[in-house]
Amino acid sequence: MTSHPDVEALAFFAEELLEPAEERTVADHLQTCTACATALDELSEVSRALADVPLPSLPQDVADLLDQRVATAVRERSAQRTEEGRAPAGPPPAERPGGATVVPISRARRRGFHMPGLLLVAAAAVVVGGGGAMLYNGVLADRGAETGAAAPLMESSPEHSEPDTAQSYRPVVVGSGTAYTEAGLADQAAEVLAAGTAFEQGPGIQENTRYSPEGCAAALGEQLGTRFTLVDDAGYEGAPAWVLFAPEGEKVDVYVVGTDCTGDANTDVLAFETVEAP
């Protein structure tokens, strides 16, 4: 009857994660077992193939989570190694119907080490490279479980729907009636900003427009990394426009966009100015 390391042991051997004595046992076995040597070659081929795949940058929160998982696994591995030094010998190897037995080399300890380096590389290359949903629904599901449920991925929204950020805050929309111009934008914006909500409320969403003023402000604010607190439903260079005001400390950034706002700052922004906060 021939004893064979299981596939898990071979994977840990390939990643140099076995204890020295275990590693020698597997190495000696590989010298005489063609089947196990072939299995090890296949595992190593996966590692080499993954190494050739360029890895995109991980989102910072994902990178931090992977670092935490690795650190936790190392601590668990060290603690279990200490416990095994005091534990009694386990049961004899289980016998398979085919006649050969499988030698579970420190099975409990290796299972405690949740993800060896080979699998971490696979997760980073495959998941982030083409299936980010897997990473967020799988790896990050643990984070959601701590709060009761895994956070769902953002689903593709209908073409004319407004972003969820529009629900978190709503800028004040006024209708100053100002006919903004390129030359006078800074002065005109400062006057409207100083008056604030003294103007009448704007009309809101208009016919044949994709976004309401609030929705446009939320979409562009998310893209630009800012927050608009005031929207003037007015005109710019003779055409209807929305003028968005975003306080930045002692300054206020002023963006002019058309009422056909699409949520894309690259095409929506017609003019930009920075004025003093009132």
N, C-alpha and C positions, 0 to 999 in steps of 0.2 A: 504494500500500500504506500502510495507516494503522497507526501504532504506538500501543499502548495500555499503560498501567501495569497490572501484574497486581493481583489483589485484595489481596495482601499489602501492596503499596505504598500502595494506597488506604486500607487499615486504619491504616497508620503515618501517612499524611497526616492522617487524621481525628483521630489522637491526638497530632499535632504532634511526631512522633518522627523525621522526616526531616531531613537536613542542609538548610541554606538553599537551596543550588543545586538539590537534588533536589526540594525543596518547590516552588520556582518552576517547575520543569519540569512537575510534576504539575498545578499550578494553571493553567498556560498551556494544558495539554492539556484540562483540564476545561471551559475556556471554549468549546471547539469540539466536544466529544464528548458527545453526549447519553447514550450508553450508560454511559460511565464516571461521569458526573454522577449518573445514576440509581443506580448501584451504591454510590457514596459516600453518597447520601441514605439508602439502606437500611442501610448500616453505621452511620451517625449515628443512625438511628432506634433501632437496637438499643442504642446507648449511652444515648440519652435514656430508653428504656424501663427499662433497668437502673437509671438514676439515680432513677427514681420508686419503685423497690422499696425499702422500709425494710430495712436490713441488721440482723440480730441481732448480738449481741456474739460476736466470735470467741473460741474458747478461746485462752488465752494462748500455749500451745505452737504452735497453728496460726498465730496472728498473728506470732509470732516467726519461724516458718518462712517465711511470706510476705515478711516484711521482709528476711530473708536472701536469698531468691530475687531480690527486686527489686534489692538492693544488688549481688549477684553479676552480674546482668544489666547493670547500669549500668557496672560495672567492665569486663566483657567488651566492651560496646559501645565504651567509650573506648579499650580496647587495640586492638580491631579497626580502629577509625577511624585510629589511628596507623599500623598495619600497612598499611592500604590506601593511605595517603599515599605509601608506598614501593613498592607492588605495581604490576606492569605492567598495562596495560589488558587486560581480559578478552576473550573471544571475542565475535563479533558476535551480535546478538539472534537467537534461534531463530525460524524461520518456521513458522507454523501452517498446517495444510491449507487453512483458510478464506481464506488470502491475507493476513490481518493478522498482524503480529508483536507479540510481547509484550516490552516493555522491562523486564528484571529490574533494577530500581534497587538497586544495592548489595545483591544478594540474599544473598551470603554474610554480610555484616555484619548484615542484618536477621534472618537465621535464627539468628545467634549471640545476638540479644536474644530470649530464649526466650518471653517473655510480655509484650506491651505492656499499657499501662494498661487498655485496653478489655477485654482478656481477664482481667486480674486482677480487675476489677470483676465480670465475669461469673462468675468462679470463686467469689468471695465471696458474691455474691447468690444464685446458683442452687444451688451446692453446700451452703453452710451453711444457706441458707433452707429447703431441703427434702430435700437428699440428702447428708447428712453422710457417708454411706458412701463416696460418690464421692471426697470430699476425702481421707479417710483411706486409701482404697485407691489413690488416684491421686497427689495431691501428697505425702502422707506415705509413699508407697511408696519414694521416694528415700531417706528416713531408714532404712527397713527394709533397703534394699539395702546400706547401709553396714555392717550387721551380718550380712549373709548372706541375709536374707529379710525381706519386708515383714511387719509385725506384723498379724495378722488382727484383724478386728473382733470384738467380743463378740457371740456368737450368743445368740439367745433360748433360755433354758434351760427344762427342764420345770418344771411348777408346784412340785413338791416338792423340786427339787434345791437344794443349798446353794451359796453363792457360792464362786468360786475362791479368795477370800481365806482361806477356811477351811483351804485347803491350806498357806498360808504360815506360819501359827502356830496353836497350839491352846492355849486357856487351860486351867488346871487346874480340873477340876470336882470339887467335894466335896459331901457331903450332911451338913450340920451338924444337920439336924433342927430348926432354929430356926423358931419360929412368929412371923415378923415382923409388926409392927403399924405403923400410920401414926405413932402417937405415939412408939413406941420404936425406930423404924427406925435412927436415927443411932447410938444406943448399941449396938443389936444388931449392926449392920454393923461397928462398930469391934471388937467382941469376936470376931466371925468372922474379920475381917481379921487380927487379932493372932494368932489360932490358925493361920491359913493352912491348910496341907496336913495339919494334925494330924487333921482329920476323915477319915472314910472317903470313898472315891471315890464320886461320884454315880452313879446308874443309867444315865446317858446318855440316848439317845433313847427316848421313851416311845410307846406305842401311840396312834395317831390324832393325832400331832403332826406339824407340817410340818417343823420343824427339830429337830436335836439341840441340847443346850445350847451346844456349841461352834459349831455352824452359826448359831444365833441370835446369839451373841456376835459372830461374824465379820460377819454381815449388818448388825447394828445399829452395830457399830464402824465399818464402812465408811461408813454413812450419817451417823453423828454425827461422823466425823473423829477417832475415838479408838481405843484398843486395850484390850480387856478381857483381864486376865491371870488372873482368878479368877471362877468361877461357882459359886454355892451353890444346889444343888437342894434347895429347902426349901418354905416356904409363906408366904403373905402374906394377912392378914385372913381366915384360914380356908380359903383356896383354894391349890392347888399354884402355885408360882411359882419363877422363877429370879432370883437376885439377882446382878447383874453388877458387878464391881469394875474400875475403870479408873484406874490411878495417873496423877496429873497433878502432878509435882514433889513438894512436901511435902503435897499433898492427894490424896485418892482420891475420885473420883466414883462414886456408888453408884446403879445403876438397878435397879428392880424391874419384871420383865415376866412376863406369864402364860406358861404352858407351851404355849399355843396360838400362840406367836410366829409372826408373818407376815413379819418383816423390815422392818416399817414402824414407825419410832419414833413417829410421830404417833398410832398406835393401840395399839402394844404396851406402851409405858412406863406403868406404873401409879403409880410413885412415884419420886422422885429426892432424893438427899441428897449432901452433901459432908462427908467426915470427915477427920480428921488421919491422915496415913500413920503406920504403926507404927514 
